[in-house]
Amino acid sequence: MDKSFWLDKWEKQEIGFHLAQVHPLLKKYYQTVFSQADGVFVPLCGKTTDLTFLLNQGKYVLGCELSEKAVAAYFQEHRLEIKKQQLGEFVEYQNDHLSLLVGDFFKLSAAQLVGCQAIYDRAALIALPESMRKQYVAHLTNLMPHASLLLVTLEYPQPQMAGPPFSVEKKEIDSLFAFAEVNSVYTNNIIEKEPKFAARGLSYLNECAYIIRW
Ligand SMILES: C[S@@+](CC[C@H](N)C(=O)[O-])C[C@H]1O[C@@H](n2cnc3c(N)ncnc32)[C@H](O)[C@@H]1O
């Protein structure tokens, strides 16, 4: 998936992944994963409302997103005053305890993440093709030598639909995070609540959550 793929999605507003509501699994596992963290890193954040939920719990929130359109939309939709500055290869949109870095996740450095002890990944790992997922996890661990991660994924028969979102099964999660403590905490078949995916021919669609610590 190259950058133009995602920039084009934001340009055309083909953002079916964006949810109007806070993700229920973030609410469900918030205490377990994030209560001890001062700061939460949200990779590939889009303009998710989950950022607001984390801010409302008193966290420092650092997001990274390729599309400036997405980041600007988050600030506009939440009526936040924008403080904008160039930080190396990134443009930072900042307000109080929120910092959204516009740019490529793979270009982030550990120094930019010092305030974060936990990670929230919903639709980030599964937005990437298999060939990039190892690199994504390797970079996350370079950025944060120790972290608690809430990871929300999807599983479906991959031959039935081309991603993204990609199907990433437990076996792959175990292998990607073999260095960490991985707890599979939730699996639910949501195909009946997802008519768009049913129409694309999926026979099932499992939403899964993992709590991972290293
Ligand atoms: C499937 S969306 C999920 C967005 C958000 N996590 C949510 O739940 O709404 C994936 C997002 O990752 C962004 N993205 C893709 N590759 C990226 C990269 N290398 N660095 C930063 N953002 C990236 C895309 O622009 C897109 O907004």
The ligand as an SDF file (V2000), in Angstrom:
LIG
                    3D

 27 29  0  0  0  0  0  0  0  0999 V2000
   -7.8200    2.1220    8.0540 C   0  0  0  0  0  0  0  0  0  0  0  0
   -7.3800    3.7550    8.4680 S   0  0  0  0  0  0  0  0  0  0  0  0
   -7.6070    3.7260   10.2230 C   0  0  0  0  0  0  0  0  0  0  0  0
   -7.6200    5.0760   10.8530 C   0  0  0  0  0  0  0  0  0  0  0  0
   -7.9040    5.0800   12.3600 C   0  0  0  0  0  0  0  0  0  0  0  0
   -7.0060    4.2200   13.0880 N   0  0  0  0  0  0  0  0  0  0  0  0
   -9.3420    4.7260   12.6430 C   0  0  0  0  0  0  0  0  0  0  0  0
   -9.5780    3.7790   13.4070 O   0  0  0  0  0  0  0  0  0  0  0  0
  -10.2410    5.3960   12.1230 O   0  0  0  0  0  0  0  0  0  0  0  0
   -5.6300    3.7190    8.2570 C   0  0  0  0  0  0  0  0  0  0  0  0
   -5.0030    5.1060    8.3130 C   0  0  0  0  0  0  0  0  0  0  0  0
   -3.5910    4.9920    8.2690 O   0  0  0  0  0  0  0  0  0  0  0  0
   -3.0540    6.0690    7.5340 C   0  0  0  0  0  0  0  0  0  0  0  0
   -1.7160    5.6170    7.0890 N   0  0  0  0  0  0  0  0  0  0  0  0
   -1.4380    4.6350    6.1930 C   0  0  0  0  0  0  0  0  0  0  0  0
   -0.1160    4.4630    6.0900 N   0  0  0  0  0  0  0  0  0  0  0  0
    0.4720    5.3400    6.9540 C   0  0  0  0  0  0  0  0  0  0  0  0
    1.8190    5.6390    7.3000 C   0  0  0  0  0  0  0  0  0  0  0  0
    2.8430    4.9940    6.7370 N   0  0  0  0  0  0  0  0  0  0  0  0
    2.0480    6.5930    8.2290 N   0  0  0  0  0  0  0  0  0  0  0  0
    1.0100    7.2650    8.8150 C   0  0  0  0  0  0  0  0  0  0  0  0
   -0.2850    7.0230    8.5200 N   0  0  0  0  0  0  0  0  0  0  0  0
   -0.5560    6.0800    7.6010 C   0  0  0  0  0  0  0  0  0  0  0  0
   -4.0660    6.2880    6.4200 C   0  0  0  0  0  0  0  0  0  0  0  0
   -4.0010    7.5760    5.8670 O   0  0  0  0  0  0  0  0  0  0  0  0
   -5.3810    6.0190    7.1460 C   0  0  0  0  0  0  0  0  0  0  0  0
   -5.9340    7.2090    7.6610 O   0  0  0  0  0  0  0  0  0  0  0  0
  1  2  1  0
  2  3  1  0
  2 10  1  0
  3  4  1  0
  4  5  1  0
  5  6  1  0
  5  7  1  0
  7  8  2  0
  7  9  1  0
 10 11  1  0
 11 12  1  0
 11 26  1  0
 12 13  1  0
 13 14  1  0
 13 24  1  0
 14 15  1  0
 14 23  1  0
 15 16  2  0
 16 17  1  0
 17 18  1  0
 17 23  2  0
 18 19  1  0
 18 20  2  0
 20 21  1  0
 21 22  2  0
 22 23  1  0
 24 25  1  0
 24 26  1  0
 26 27  1  0
M  CHG  2   2   1   9  -1
M  END
$$$$
